[in-house]
């Protein structure tokens, strides 16, 4: 495993870039919404202002008197000129057919001379805009006026005497433009300051987050190099996801160290257990080969010894393969087991394997979802373990079955032997572990029987535990499994009557 330095050092910058991108995107969306809403509000206000001015002008024109266009234009001119145009007032104008436009800002309608610094061509262009402005456009419109920029204008037709004239009012949009530009500048300034502060804060946050990750990467690099001693450290007051990750990482390393130590011990024990029969076989063959003319009896003796060692080696290899397969999904073949006949047949078969007092307690009627072959293997191993620690002839090996709550069942195999010391009860299920180191392989086996029982129990989502018997004499091992379904009460009574009738 190679830890990439750029990958480790770029986390804070990636976090900073992400924060910057989110802030810029959020600010852009907010600016677009606010800018659009402000523009609409300002333009709506301008429309209301010019609409009111146009209505007032139209009402005043209706009160004018005059028969000719010139008379009406003169009267309208006197009215609009009485309200001069300024930055705080509206543009007023009246278009009378056959007469020049009347306005409180006549320069906008192409009437005037070139201003200081303007060429004749520039004034001609402005006059053209003024003449275009004098063309009637009823309703609201936005039009370009010389020296005033964009104007928001509304025009209405008014009947004055025998003529229809156009009453118009307008207002420059420069105030709207200035407000929008001011809003944009404020957003850019505030957004820039917020972005700088956010980038600085996100960089510090990224450094704070990445620092323990870099330390973790350094620890992982040392572990990859074979050193299982270093652990991830965090500040004592820290109680967040990094602390949780560090604790999980350290727990993983503890489990890894324990598993590697167990694996090494397992390999060493397995090598020792396999080396012993091979050494015996080799020694016997060498003894036989050293004799020029071995007798038939000597050959048969060596044959029996070699066959016995090969048989033990085969059993050991089978047990090791079973333990190796215990983690596989297809290790179990679950089926429904009727416990009463199943255990009765199993215990009857075991009673023929040794001279012991075999006893089977009452079995609660019901069925168990389990692998029948693996369960039989586990119970046989428990029985063999009890047989090995009891006396020939009078030794007791007993199986009791108890129905527990939550659809669980407990198989208790007890004996009247010497028992298991309290300090050894948790270790008896370890591979190659023997409570009595002085026991030989031929007498005590390889120490895999109870390890197989634990593997079968865990594969069934159950557990196994060792304890002393209720009377304090001997050992008891309890195998507890889930998946038990008690039989209904009526069939139980019927079965008892059937057994009584058969008896």
PLY file of the C-alpha trace (Angstrom):
ply
format ascii 1.0
element vertex 503
property float x
property float y
property float z
element edge 502
property int vertex1
property int vertex2
end_header
0.00 0.00 0.00
1.52 3.31 -1.09
0.28 6.55 0.46
0.24 9.31 -2.15
1.65 12.58 -0.80
-0.24 14.87 -3.25
-3.47 13.10 -2.33
-2.83 13.71 1.35
-1.85 17.36 0.98
-4.61 18.37 -1.44
-7.59 17.64 0.82
-7.56 21.09 2.39
-7.29 22.75 -1.02
-10.11 20.65 -2.44
-12.25 21.59 0.54
-11.34 25.24 0.05
-12.17 25.06 -3.65
-15.52 23.40 -2.93
-16.43 26.06 -0.37
-15.39 28.82 -2.78
-17.44 27.29 -5.57
-20.52 26.95 -3.35
-20.20 30.54 -2.15
-19.70 31.94 -5.65
-22.66 29.96 -7.00
-24.89 30.96 -4.07
-23.87 34.62 -4.39
-24.51 34.55 -8.15
-27.98 33.08 -7.69
-28.79 35.55 -4.91
-27.50 38.48 -6.96
-29.54 37.45 -10.00
-32.73 37.17 -7.94
-32.19 40.45 -6.06
-31.05 42.30 -9.19
-34.09 41.14 -11.16
-36.49 41.97 -8.33
-34.93 45.42 -7.79
-35.05 46.21 -11.52
-38.70 45.21 -11.71
-39.62 47.29 -8.67
-37.78 50.39 -9.91
-39.23 50.15 -13.40
-42.71 49.59 -11.98
-42.30 52.73 -9.90
-41.17 54.69 -12.97
-44.19 53.39 -14.90
-46.52 54.54 -12.12
-44.86 57.98 -11.99
-44.94 58.66 -15.73
-48.45 57.23 -15.97
-49.65 59.63 -13.30
-47.91 62.58 -14.98
-49.40 61.65 -18.35
-52.89 61.37 -16.82
-52.56 64.77 -15.17
-51.30 66.33 -18.42
-54.16 64.79 -20.41
-56.71 66.10 -17.92
-55.27 69.59 -18.18
-55.31 69.49 -21.99
-58.99 68.68 -22.03
-59.62 72.05 -20.34
-57.76 74.07 -23.00
-59.65 76.21 -25.50
-58.72 76.94 -29.09
-59.80 76.06 -32.58
-56.56 75.92 -34.53
-53.56 73.70 -34.04
-51.37 76.74 -33.41
-53.67 78.01 -30.65
-53.83 74.60 -28.97
-50.04 74.18 -29.27
-49.45 77.60 -27.74
-51.75 76.86 -24.81
-50.17 73.45 -24.26
-46.70 75.02 -24.43
-47.57 77.50 -21.72
-48.79 74.67 -19.48
-45.79 72.36 -19.88
-43.24 75.19 -19.65
-44.76 76.12 -16.33
-43.31 72.79 -15.06
-39.66 72.93 -16.16
-37.75 69.69 -16.61
-35.14 68.76 -13.99
-33.54 65.69 -12.49
-36.41 65.47 -9.99
-39.29 66.27 -12.35
-40.84 64.50 -15.32
-40.53 65.25 -19.01
-43.83 66.61 -20.36
-44.63 67.01 -24.04
-47.61 67.51 -26.32
-47.73 66.51 -29.97
-50.25 68.62 -31.90
-50.86 67.75 -35.56
-49.54 70.52 -37.80
-47.59 72.23 -34.99
-44.12 71.80 -33.48
-43.83 69.57 -30.39
-44.40 71.39 -27.12
-42.19 70.25 -24.23
-40.59 71.43 -21.04
-37.31 70.15 -22.52
-37.49 71.17 -26.22
-33.84 70.17 -26.93
-34.87 66.52 -26.76
-37.08 66.96 -29.85
-34.37 68.13 -32.25
-34.75 71.79 -31.55
-31.46 73.51 -30.71
-27.91 74.14 -31.79
-24.68 72.26 -31.22
-23.44 72.39 -27.62
-19.93 73.40 -26.75
-17.52 70.68 -27.82
-20.03 68.98 -30.11
-19.55 68.79 -33.84
-22.25 69.48 -36.35
-22.42 65.77 -37.13
-23.00 64.94 -33.47
-25.74 67.58 -33.25
-27.31 66.23 -36.45
-27.42 62.74 -34.91
-29.06 64.12 -31.79
-31.58 66.04 -33.90
-32.45 62.79 -35.68
-33.13 61.13 -32.32
-35.28 64.10 -31.37
-37.32 63.86 -34.51
-37.84 60.13 -33.89
-38.94 60.99 -30.38
-41.59 63.29 -31.83
-43.29 60.36 -33.54
-46.29 59.17 -31.59
-46.17 55.76 -29.84
-49.27 55.28 -27.74
-48.77 53.42 -24.48
-45.52 52.68 -22.66
-42.21 52.55 -24.52
-38.52 52.88 -23.79
-36.80 55.24 -26.21
-33.42 56.84 -26.61
-33.25 60.64 -26.30
-30.33 62.98 -27.02
-28.32 63.99 -23.91
-30.78 62.11 -21.68
-30.13 58.48 -22.52
-33.00 56.02 -22.20
-36.41 57.42 -21.33
-39.44 55.56 -20.08
-42.33 57.24 -21.90
-46.10 56.86 -21.94
-48.30 58.61 -24.51
-52.07 59.06 -24.55
-54.45 60.44 -27.18
-56.56 63.39 -25.95
-59.41 65.12 -27.78
-59.00 68.94 -27.61
-61.61 70.81 -29.55
-61.70 69.37 -33.02
-58.17 67.92 -32.81
-56.70 64.78 -31.29
-53.41 65.54 -29.64
-50.84 63.30 -27.92
-50.10 63.94 -24.27
-46.86 62.33 -23.15
-44.73 62.08 -20.02
-41.35 60.50 -19.56
-38.67 59.92 -16.99
-34.99 59.13 -17.54
-33.93 55.60 -16.60
-30.55 56.84 -15.44
-31.64 56.59 -11.79
-32.63 52.97 -12.34
-29.30 52.25 -14.01
-27.38 53.95 -11.19
-29.31 51.95 -8.58
-28.59 48.69 -10.40
-24.91 49.53 -10.75
-24.75 50.43 -7.06
-26.40 47.15 -6.17
-23.92 45.25 -8.33
-20.96 47.05 -6.74
-22.29 46.34 -3.25
-22.74 42.65 -4.10
-19.28 42.38 -5.59
-17.70 44.10 -2.59
-19.65 42.14 0.03
-19.26 38.90 -1.92
-15.53 39.41 -2.31
-15.07 40.02 1.41
-17.28 37.03 2.27
-15.38 34.86 -0.22
-11.99 35.79 1.25
-13.21 35.12 4.80
-14.83 31.84 3.73
-11.69 30.70 1.91
-9.57 31.45 4.97
-12.03 29.67 7.30
-12.39 26.68 4.97
-8.61 26.39 4.66
-8.30 26.30 8.45
-11.16 23.78 8.64
-9.56 21.66 5.93
-6.24 21.75 7.76
-7.98 20.73 10.98
-9.78 17.85 9.29
-6.83 16.68 7.21
-4.28 16.77 10.05
-5.62 13.63 11.81
-6.09 11.97 8.42
-2.44 12.63 7.58
-1.45 11.15 10.91
-3.66 8.17 10.15
-2.02 7.80 6.75
1.40 7.83 8.44
0.23 5.11 10.84
-1.17 3.11 7.90
2.18 3.41 6.12
3.98 2.02 9.17
1.45 -0.80 9.42
1.96 -1.53 5.74
5.68 -1.81 6.45
4.93 -4.50 9.04
4.85 -2.45 12.27
1.57 -3.18 14.10
2.40 -1.16 17.23
1.51 2.48 16.27
-1.99 3.72 16.96
-4.04 6.76 15.95
-4.13 9.49 18.60
-6.59 12.39 19.00
-6.94 15.21 21.49
-8.62 14.12 24.75
-11.53 16.57 24.44
-12.36 15.69 20.88
-15.66 13.88 20.38
-16.54 13.97 16.68
-16.38 11.86 13.53
-12.57 12.00 13.50
-12.49 10.55 17.02
-14.92 7.83 15.93
-12.78 7.09 12.88
-9.62 6.99 14.99
-11.22 4.60 17.51
-12.46 2.36 14.69
-9.01 2.46 13.06
-7.29 1.55 16.33
-9.82 -1.22 16.97
-9.16 -2.54 13.47
-5.42 -2.55 14.18
-5.98 -4.36 17.48
-8.07 -6.98 15.70
-5.50 -7.22 12.94
-2.66 -7.70 15.42
-4.65 -10.34 17.30
-5.60 -12.13 14.08
-2.02 -12.10 12.80
-0.75 -13.38 16.15
-3.42 -16.08 16.15
-2.63 -16.97 12.56
1.06 -17.27 13.33
0.30 -19.38 16.38
-2.10 -21.50 14.35
0.51 -22.08 11.64
3.13 -22.94 14.23
0.80 -25.36 16.04
-0.39 -26.91 12.79
3.19 -27.34 11.63
4.09 -28.98 14.92
1.05 -31.26 14.84
1.80 -32.32 11.27
5.52 -32.69 11.86
5.03 -35.15 14.73
3.31 -37.97 12.76
5.67 -37.42 9.84
8.63 -37.79 12.20
7.16 -40.98 13.62
6.53 -42.38 10.14
10.03 -41.47 8.98
11.64 -43.01 12.10
9.74 -46.26 11.74
10.59 -46.53 8.05
14.26 -45.85 8.81
14.22 -48.57 11.49
12.64 -50.96 9.03
15.09 -50.02 6.26
18.06 -50.52 8.59
17.26 -54.20 8.94
18.68 -56.37 6.10
15.96 -58.99 6.41
13.09 -57.64 8.54
10.69 -60.21 9.82
7.07 -60.28 8.78
6.02 -59.38 12.32
8.28 -56.30 12.25
6.87 -55.19 8.90
3.32 -55.57 10.18
4.20 -53.62 13.36
5.60 -50.74 11.29
2.58 -50.94 9.02
0.20 -50.57 11.98
2.14 -47.61 13.37
2.33 -45.86 10.00
-1.36 -46.47 9.30
-2.31 -45.07 12.72
-0.21 -41.94 12.16
-1.60 -41.49 8.66
-5.13 -41.80 10.05
-4.42 -39.17 12.73
-2.86 -36.89 10.13
-5.89 -37.27 7.88
-8.23 -36.37 10.74
-6.09 -33.35 11.57
-6.11 -32.17 7.96
-9.89 -32.67 7.78
-10.34 -30.61 10.95
-8.11 -27.85 9.61
-10.05 -27.77 6.34
-13.33 -27.59 8.24
-12.10 -24.62 10.30
-10.90 -22.92 7.13
-14.31 -23.41 5.50
-16.28 -22.15 8.52
-16.27 -18.55 7.17
-17.71 -19.53 3.79
-21.38 -18.76 3.03
-22.05 -22.35 1.95
-20.61 -23.85 5.13
-24.11 -24.68 6.41
-27.02 -26.45 4.75
-29.97 -25.42 6.86
-32.86 -27.82 7.25
-35.69 -28.41 9.71
-34.72 -30.97 12.37
-37.23 -32.84 14.53
-35.18 -32.82 17.74
-36.61 -35.81 19.62
-35.85 -38.59 17.09
-32.73 -36.78 15.85
-31.08 -36.63 19.30
-32.28 -40.08 20.30
-30.61 -41.68 17.28
-27.48 -39.58 17.69
-27.03 -40.42 21.37
-27.74 -44.10 20.79
-24.96 -44.18 18.21
-22.52 -42.42 20.55
-23.23 -44.91 23.33
-21.65 -47.61 21.19
-18.33 -45.77 20.85
-17.12 -46.02 24.48
-17.79 -47.76 27.78
-19.50 -44.90 29.60
-22.83 -44.16 31.24
-24.62 -42.25 28.48
-27.73 -40.38 29.56
-30.15 -38.29 27.52
-32.48 -35.93 29.39
-35.94 -34.88 28.29
-35.99 -33.28 24.85
-38.56 -30.53 24.32
-40.74 -31.45 21.32
-40.21 -29.12 18.40
-38.10 -28.44 15.34
-34.82 -26.61 14.89
-33.59 -24.83 11.78
-29.97 -25.93 11.53
-27.51 -27.98 9.53
-28.11 -31.55 10.77
-24.63 -32.78 9.79
-22.77 -29.85 11.42
-24.93 -30.02 14.55
-24.24 -33.76 14.84
-20.53 -33.07 14.40
-20.59 -30.46 17.18
-22.48 -32.71 19.60
-20.18 -35.67 18.82
-17.13 -33.50 19.52
-18.63 -32.44 22.85
-19.38 -36.06 23.70
-15.85 -37.20 22.73
-14.40 -34.42 24.87
-16.48 -35.68 27.83
-15.45 -39.27 27.11
-11.76 -38.34 27.15
-12.09 -36.79 30.61
-14.13 -39.52 32.33
-13.34 -42.98 33.65
-13.93 -46.16 31.65
-17.08 -47.99 32.55
-18.48 -45.71 35.30
-17.90 -42.28 33.70
-21.02 -40.18 33.06
-21.69 -38.42 29.75
-25.07 -36.67 29.71
-26.97 -34.48 27.23
-29.71 -32.11 28.41
-31.79 -29.98 26.06
-33.56 -26.83 27.25
-35.97 -24.62 25.33
-35.17 -20.93 25.94
-36.97 -17.70 25.22
-36.66 -15.96 21.84
-36.89 -19.26 19.94
-33.53 -20.53 21.16
-32.49 -23.95 22.40
-29.56 -25.01 24.58
-27.69 -28.34 24.35
-25.77 -29.07 27.58
-23.17 -31.87 27.52
-21.90 -32.64 31.03
-19.59 -35.21 32.59
-18.33 -36.22 36.03
-14.65 -35.82 35.26
-12.12 -33.45 36.77
-13.80 -30.38 35.27
-12.24 -27.37 33.57
-10.30 -24.81 35.63
-11.99 -21.41 35.69
-8.96 -19.76 34.05
-9.12 -22.24 31.15
-12.86 -22.11 30.37
-12.57 -19.28 27.86
-9.48 -20.77 26.17
-10.67 -24.33 25.68
-12.29 -23.28 22.40
-9.03 -22.00 20.95
-7.30 -24.03 18.28
-4.71 -26.55 19.52
-5.39 -25.63 23.13
-5.30 -28.39 25.77
-6.15 -27.89 29.43
-3.54 -30.51 30.34
-0.28 -29.93 28.40
0.98 -33.31 29.51
-1.73 -35.14 27.57
-0.43 -36.76 24.39
-2.04 -36.45 20.97
-3.11 -40.03 21.07
-4.87 -39.48 24.38
-6.13 -35.93 23.99
-6.29 -35.28 20.27
-4.91 -32.25 18.46
-6.99 -29.72 20.38
-9.32 -28.83 17.51
-12.56 -30.51 18.65
-13.90 -27.63 20.75
-12.63 -25.06 18.24
-14.79 -26.82 15.63
-17.76 -26.68 18.02
-17.34 -22.91 18.40
-17.01 -22.45 14.62
-20.24 -24.41 14.03
-22.06 -22.47 16.76
-21.00 -19.08 15.37
-21.93 -20.15 11.85
-25.47 -20.79 13.21
-25.42 -17.36 14.92
-25.21 -19.10 18.27
-22.51 -19.45 20.93
-20.84 -22.00 23.16
-19.63 -21.63 26.75
-17.89 -23.88 29.27
-18.81 -24.01 32.96
-18.80 -26.43 35.88
-21.75 -28.71 36.53
-24.50 -27.78 38.97
-23.12 -30.09 41.67
-19.58 -28.78 41.16
-18.21 -32.15 40.01
-17.21 -32.28 36.37
-17.53 -30.02 33.36
-20.50 -28.77 31.37
-20.42 -27.20 27.92
-23.52 -25.39 26.68
-24.20 -24.99 22.96
-26.97 -22.45 22.34
-28.57 -22.01 18.91
-31.46 -19.95 17.51
-34.24 -21.17 15.24
-36.17 -23.47 17.61
-39.94 -23.78 17.17
-41.76 -25.66 19.96
-44.40 -28.17 18.92
-48.06 -27.26 19.64
-49.49 -28.49 22.94
-52.11 -30.84 21.40
-49.66 -32.82 19.29
-47.39 -33.16 22.33
-50.14 -34.81 24.38
-51.03 -37.08 21.46
-47.38 -38.12 21.06
-47.13 -38.95 24.78
-50.27 -41.14 24.51
-48.85 -42.87 21.43
-45.56 -43.61 23.19
-47.42 -44.92 26.27
-49.53 -47.18 24.04
-46.46 -48.52 22.27
-44.76 -49.15 25.61
0 1
1 2
2 3
3 4
4 5
5 6
6 7
7 8
8 9
9 10
10 11
11 12
12 13
13 14
14 15
15 16
16 17
17 18
18 19
19 20
20 21
21 22
22 23
23 24
24 25
25 26
26 27
27 28
28 29
29 30
30 31
31 32
32 33
33 34
34 35
35 36
36 37
37 38
38 39
39 40
40 41
41 42
42 43
43 44
44 45
45 46
46 47
47 48
48 49
49 50
50 51
51 52
52 53
53 54
54 55
55 56
56 57
57 58
58 59
59 60
60 61
61 62
62 63
63 64
64 65
65 66
66 67
67 68
68 69
69 70
70 71
71 72
72 73
73 74
74 75
75 76
76 77
77 78
78 79
79 80
80 81
81 82
82 83
83 84
84 85
85 86
86 87
87 88
88 89
89 90
90 91
91 92
92 93
93 94
94 95
95 96
96 97
97 98
98 99
99 100
100 101
101 102
102 103
103 104
104 105
105 106
106 107
107 108
108 109
109 110
110 111
111 112
112 113
113 114
114 115
115 116
116 117
117 118
118 119
119 120
120 121
121 122
122 123
123 124
124 125
125 126
126 127
127 128
128 129
129 130
130 131
131 132
132 133
133 134
134 135
135 136
136 137
137 138
138 139
139 140
140 141
141 142
142 143
143 144
144 145
145 146
146 147
147 148
148 149
149 150
150 151
151 152
152 153
153 154
154 155
155 156
156 157
157 158
158 159
159 160
160 161
161 162
162 163
163 164
164 165
165 166
166 167
167 168
168 169
169 170
170 171
171 172
172 173
173 174
174 175
175 176
176 177
177 178
178 179
179 180
180 181
181 182
182 183
183 184
184 185
185 186
186 187
187 188
188 189
189 190
190 191
191 192
192 193
193 194
194 195
195 196
196 197
197 198
198 199
199 200
200 201
201 202
202 203
203 204
204 205
205 206
206 207
207 208
208 209
209 210
210 211
211 212
212 213
213 214
214 215
215 216
216 217
217 218
218 219
219 220
220 221
221 222
222 223
223 224
224 225
225 226
226 227
227 228
228 229
229 230
230 231
231 232
232 233
233 234
234 235
235 236
236 237
237 238
238 239
239 240
240 241
241 242
242 243
243 244
244 245
245 246
246 247
247 248
248 249
249 250
250 251
251 252
252 253
253 254
254 255
255 256
256 257
257 258
258 259
259 260
260 261
261 262
262 263
263 264
264 265
265 266
266 267
267 268
268 269
269 270
270 271
271 272
272 273
273 274
274 275
275 276
276 277
277 278
278 279
279 280
280 281
281 282
282 283
283 284
284 285
285 286
286 287
287 288
288 289
289 290
290 291
291 292
292 293
293 294
294 295
295 296
296 297
297 298
298 299
299 300
300 301
301 302
302 303
303 304
304 305
305 306
306 307
307 308
308 309
309 310
310 311
311 312
312 313
313 314
314 315
315 316
316 317
317 318
318 319
319 320
320 321
321 322
322 323
323 324
324 325
325 326
326 327
327 328
328 329
329 330
330 331
331 332
332 333
333 334
334 335
335 336
336 337
337 338
338 339
339 340
340 341
341 342
342 343
343 344
344 345
345 346
346 347
347 348
348 349
349 350
350 351
351 352
352 353
353 354
354 355
355 356
356 357
357 358
358 359
359 360
360 361
361 362
362 363
363 364
364 365
365 366
366 367
367 368
368 369
369 370
370 371
371 372
372 373
373 374
374 375
375 376
376 377
377 378
378 379
379 380
380 381
381 382
382 383
383 384
384 385
385 386
386 387
387 388
388 389
389 390
390 391
391 392
392 393
393 394
394 395
395 396
396 397
397 398
398 399
399 400
400 401
401 402
402 403
403 404
404 405
405 406
406 407
407 408
408 409
409 410
410 411
411 412
412 413
413 414
414 415
415 416
416 417
417 418
418 419
419 420
420 421
421 422
422 423
423 424
424 425
425 426
426 427
427 428
428 429
429 430
430 431
431 432
432 433
433 434
434 435
435 436
436 437
437 438
438 439
439 440
440 441
441 442
442 443
443 444
444 445
445 446
446 447
447 448
448 449
449 450
450 451
451 452
452 453
453 454
454 455
455 456
456 457
457 458
458 459
459 460
460 461
461 462
462 463
463 464
464 465
465 466
466 467
467 468
468 469
469 470
470 471
471 472
472 473
473 474
474 475
475 476
476 477
477 478
478 479
479 480
480 481
481 482
482 483
483 484
484 485
485 486
486 487
487 488
488 489
489 490
490 491
491 492
492 493
493 494
494 495
495 496
496 497
497 498
498 499
499 500
500 501
501 502
